[in-house]
Amino acid sequence: MKQLGEGQFYLVREDVLTESMLKMLEAKRLLASGEESTIQDATKRVGLSRSAFYKYRDTVYPFESIARERILTIFIQLEDRKGSLATLLQIVSESKCNVLTIHQTIPVQARANITLSLDVTEMIIKMEEFLQRLKAPDFVDSVVLISSGAL
């Protein structure tokens, strides 16, 4: 029989987590941000029992909190316009990411591909929001997360 904590680990999407797990994650966020100072206050605010909080608190974590130092590799397809790379790098900078490598293809039929490897250790926003910001400029065709992992 396996001992507690000896099981396998899985990466799952947020939409398959139970309501209790999601509420526990929100309660942990409230505590970490200082919006609530006690577990009782945080669980009351999100509508979760303290027993459910304790059941999940050491077993469910946001993806971003697993590794301290992370590298993210992103593939971006875009329309070749003057200043487009500068605009993307401004988004990277504002998000507090550090560029490790940049590879840009020669534009073909007014389209180019960029591969960015970033150190996202100090990123100040969630991964989903960061990817949405990169997709926002009208010259961007697509943004694909190729890989992420520890340094």
FENKAQUI-V671561 format. One record per residue. N is the residue number from 1. PHI is phi in whole degrees, -180 to 180 (999 if undefined). Layout:
[[N	PHI] [N	PHI]]
//
This chain:
[[1	999] [2	-74] [3	-81] [4	-56] [5	90] [6	-99] [7	-75] [8	-77] [9	-109] [10	-134] [11	-107] [12	-126] [13	-74] [14	-58] [15	-70] [16	-104] [17	-74] [18	-71] [19	-60] [20	-64] [21	-65] [22	-64] [23	-66] [24	-64] [25	-63] [26	-66] [27	-62] [28	-63] [29	-65] [30	-61] [31	-69] [32	-65] [33	-82] [34	86] [35	-65] [36	-131] [37	-104] [38	-129] [39	-62] [40	-60] [41	-67] [42	-66] [43	-68] [44	-63] [45	-62] [46	-93] [47	76] [48	-130] [49	-72] [50	-65] [51	-64] [52	-68] [53	-59] [54	-66] [55	-63] [56	-104] [57	-60] [58	-101] [59	-126] [60	-124] [61	-135] [62	-64] [63	-53] [64	-63] [65	-90] [66	-72] [67	-113] [68	-75] [69	-112] [70	-136] [71	-114] [72	-121] [73	-115] [74	-125] [75	-110] [76	-124] [77	-106] [78	-150] [79	-76] [80	-77] [81	-130] [82	-60] [83	87] [84	-66] [85	-64] [86	-61] [87	-63] [88	-64] [89	-67] [90	-65] [91	-63] [92	-60] [93	-64] [94	-63] [95	-87] [96	66] [97	-98] [98	-111] [99	-75] [100	-97] [101	-145] [102	-133] [103	-129] [104	-121] [105	-80] [106	-70] [107	-62] [108	-127] [109	52] [110	63] [111	-127] [112	-135] [113	-119] [114	-127] [115	-116] [116	-114] [117	-109] [118	-127] [119	-90] [120	-107] [121	-54] [122	-104] [123	-57] [124	-98] [125	-128] [126	-71] [127	-55] [128	-61] [129	-66] [130	-61] [131	-63] [132	-65] [133	-64] [134	-68] [135	-80] [136	-64] [137	-60] [138	-68] [139	-85] [140	-86] [141	-85] [142	-158] [143	-131] [144	-125] [145	-78] [146	-84] [147	-160] [148	-148] [149	180] [150	-73] [151	-67]]
//
